[in-house]
Amino acid sequence: MKTIIKKPIITEKATNLSEDLNQFSFVVDPKANKIEIKNAVEKLYNVEVKDVRTMIYGGGKSSIKYTNKGIVEQRSKKWKKAIVTVAEGETIDLFNNF
């Protein structure tokens, strides 16, 4: 079985979203769809998920590095972020479960 949820995102913006809007951010498998993400979060944290939003980052413009062996082009790594909204009154404790 593949791992859908790789790790939670703990930043200042993500913390504000979790406190204000009951939304939690995760780095997920790029091939996972919203239904798989919803089921994985519900199973892992025992909460009811209302909404899932996904975003794909990276993989775009390559950066150019000038090295001793010549010019090297390298694309940024492609990754997917999911913002999960849980039901009112429920919460996810990110610090004790991972």
C-alpha positions in Angstrom: 0.0 0.0 0.0 1.4 3.4 -1.0 1.7 6.2 1.5 -0.7 9.0 0.5 0.1 11.5 3.3 3.8 12.1 3.5 4.0 14.8 6.2 2.1 17.7 7.7 3.1 21.3 6.8 3.8 23.3 9.9 4.3 26.9 9.0 2.9 30.2 10.4 0.3 30.4 7.7 -0.8 26.7 8.1 -1.0 27.2 11.9 -3.3 30.2 11.4 -5.5 28.3 9.0 -5.8 25.4 11.5 -6.7 27.8 14.4 -9.1 30.0 12.5 -10.7 27.9 9.8 -10.1 24.3 11.0 -8.0 23.6 7.9 -4.8 21.5 8.0 -2.1 21.3 5.3 -0.2 18.1 4.2 2.4 17.1 1.6 0.8 14.3 -0.2 1.6 11.8 -3.0 1.5 13.6 -6.4 -0.6 10.8 -7.9 -3.2 10.8 -5.1 -6.7 12.3 -5.8 -9.0 14.1 -3.4 -11.0 11.1 -2.5 -7.9 9.1 -1.6 -6.6 12.0 0.5 -9.9 12.3 2.3 -10.0 8.6 3.1 -6.4 8.6 4.3 -6.9 11.6 6.6 -10.1 10.2 8.1 -8.4 6.8 8.7 -5.2 8.3 10.2 -6.7 11.0 12.4 -10.2 9.7 13.1 -11.9 12.9 12.0 -14.7 13.8 9.5 -13.3 15.6 6.4 -15.6 18.2 4.8 -13.4 19.5 2.0 -10.1 18.8 0.3 -8.2 21.3 -1.9 -5.0 20.4 -3.7 -2.2 22.3 -5.3 0.8 21.1 -7.4 4.1 23.0 -7.0 7.5 22.8 -8.8 8.5 21.0 -11.9 8.5 24.2 -13.9 11.3 26.5 -14.9 14.7 25.0 -14.5 17.5 26.7 -12.6 20.9 27.1 -14.2 24.0 26.4 -12.2 27.5 27.3 -13.5 29.9 24.6 -12.3 33.5 23.7 -13.1 32.3 21.0 -15.5 30.0 23.4 -17.4 26.4 24.7 -17.3 23.9 22.4 -15.5 20.2 22.8 -15.8 18.1 21.4 -13.0 14.3 21.5 -12.6 12.7 22.1 -9.2 11.2 19.1 -7.5 7.5 18.5 -8.2 5.3 18.1 -5.1 1.6 18.2 -4.1 0.0 20.0 -1.2 -3.5 19.3 0.2 -5.5 21.6 2.5 -8.0 19.5 4.4 -11.1 21.1 6.1 -12.4 19.0 9.0 -15.8 19.2 10.6 -16.8 21.8 13.1 -15.6 20.9 16.6 -13.0 18.4 15.5 -9.3 18.9 15.3 -6.1 17.2 14.3 -3.2 17.0 16.8 -0.2 17.1 14.4 2.5 17.0 17.1 1.5 13.7 18.8 0.4 11.6 15.8 3.5 11.9 13.6 
